[in-house]
Amino acid sequence: MACSAAAAAAGWLVSPFLDNLSSRLRSYVDDLLRYLPLSESASADLERLKDYLLRLHAYASTVERAQRRPPHPTLLAWFNRLQDAAHDADDILDEISYRRLADALIGPRPDLCSILDTPGQLCSRLVSVCSDHPFKRLPSVLDKLANACADYAGIASLVGIDAPKSPQRGNRLSRNSSSIIPADDAFFDRQRELHVLVEMLVGGNGSAQLQSQSVPVVAIVGDGGIGKTKLAQTAFNHANIQEHFDPLMWVCVSSHLDDMRITREILQAATDWKVDYDGIVNFDRLQKLLVSAVAGRRFLLVLDDVWDDNEMSMWDNGERWRKLLAPLQNGNQESRIIVTTRMKMVADMLGVRMPVMLGGLETKENWLLLKKCALGSENSREHPRL
């Protein structure tokens, strides 16, 4: 389905689909628990899947009623991610249903021990059966749904509605989760770095060139949780940046580098999500479309959470990234790319000479942050007894 049609219809397509899927799942869970000797983790995953779908159905229905026309590109991106995850869940349920039906028609399976001669054959068979079971794919779907739930507060703010607290992501927090919407207005002790970053992007000072590309890359480097994404978000939404660049694009990379996905998301962001490129599976075709999409435009691209592939050499990693970003050479020479990463070697690999290095907060700012978290305010006088 073309994204131009999807953009107009996304709002009222998502929640009915989620409603149907949630209803199916509610009827499945009890049957599955009776029919299959599920492990404790598999049972918990099914319950978690049901919970996420129920929550997201309520969220999507609320947003659909409140969304503006035309919908904001960020809202469309959220709907697309939500629908993709829901389709993945639907596929898993279909496969489970098919397996149940096949077993019912074929009859109970014979005892493995009676048809396999050796323990080695038994182990091989068990590994084969378990490795492709749909339950093995549930964790990745749960990650996607959890991330969509976690982004709801920002989406609700975008369309002007109050949001309940999102469910906790627990231990299934995925790296593939970031947003252009800052999570909180508080921004402790990063004003200097923000000023430097904005100057790099708008003024050109300190920008480093990729070794074989014309688009300057600025890297934000620091440990996990230190504030790299927050700094990038704040810069992304800075008035000077919003006025200077068009289009502004945000893509979360994560530890698994998927060239097709990243190229497709850059292309969709460059075209304001007005075209659906999901049906294009040829990488060269996507790159040619991206060349046209950015031609002569002064864009800003944020690549959040970039990792290196430790199975490849630094040179091979660099070559892969240079090929991936090659179409962006066709943009305006004042275009910029921001990369956030935990690894200094990623900045080196991309040819960044002067990365923005983030360290810990100073004592004063740590105290302000503590008061903000503990008291809900930076002013401790509001709670004299504490």
FENBELHU-V371652 format. One record per helix or strand. SS is the DSSP state (H for helix, E for strand). FROM is the first residue (numbers start at 1). LEN is the number of residues. Records with the same first field share a line. If there is no record, write none. Layout:
SS: FROM-LEN + FROM-LEN
This chain:
H: 3-33 + 40-27 + 73-34 + 112-4 + 119-13 + 134-17 + 152-8 + 170-3 + 191-13 + 228-9 + 239-6 + 259-12 + 283-12 + 314-17 + 344-6 + 363-13 + 380-4
E: 208-2 + 216-6 + 246-1 + 248-7 + 298-1 + 300-7 + 336-6 + 356-2
